[in-house]
Amino acid sequence: MKVYVDKDTCIGCGVCEGICPDVFRMNDDGKAEAIVPETEAACAQDAADSCPVQSIKVE
């Protein structure tokens, strides 16, 4: 599945990195980013579901 973080809506809470550190990290701007554009990691969907501002898209 493809993973994308909308940096315009991301608030940098870090929940995604805490749930799925193999897929997400916080960048130098304090925003989340997907470090792999495609993954089969189930935690990516868990991170998207847990994002308080729905910045993570999983297709």
N, C-alpha and C positions, 0 to 999 in steps of 0.2 A: 504494500500500500504506500501511497505517496503521503508525505508529511510536510506541512507548511505552517509557519507562524506568521501571523499578520502583525508586523512590528508597529503599525499605527495604533493598534488597539491593545497591545501587550502592556501590562502594567509592571512587569518585572517581579512578580511575586515569588517565582522560583518553584512553584508547585510541580511543574512539568519536569524540571531537572531532578527534583526529589523523587518523583515517581518513576521516571524513565531516564536515568543519566546516560545510558548508551545511545539515546536518540536526541536528547535536548541538553543544552547548556546555556548559561547566561553569558552574553557577549560583553564587550568593553563598554557598551552604552547602557548596560543594565537591563537589556531586553533579552528574551528567550530567542533561541534560534535552533533550528533542526540541524544537527551535525551530520545526519545522513538523510538524503532526499527520499529514499525509499527503504522500507523496513518491513519485516514480518513480526516485529516485536509487539506482543499483545499490550504491553505497557503504554505504547504510543496512543492507543485509543483510550486507555484509562487516564492518561495525562490530558487528552483533549476533553474528556468528560468532566475532569476536575478543574479545568481552567475557569477561574471566576468571571472572566470576561469573554470567553469563547473565542480566543485568539488563535487556537490551534485547529487546523483543518486536516482531516485524515480522509483520503479517498481510496 
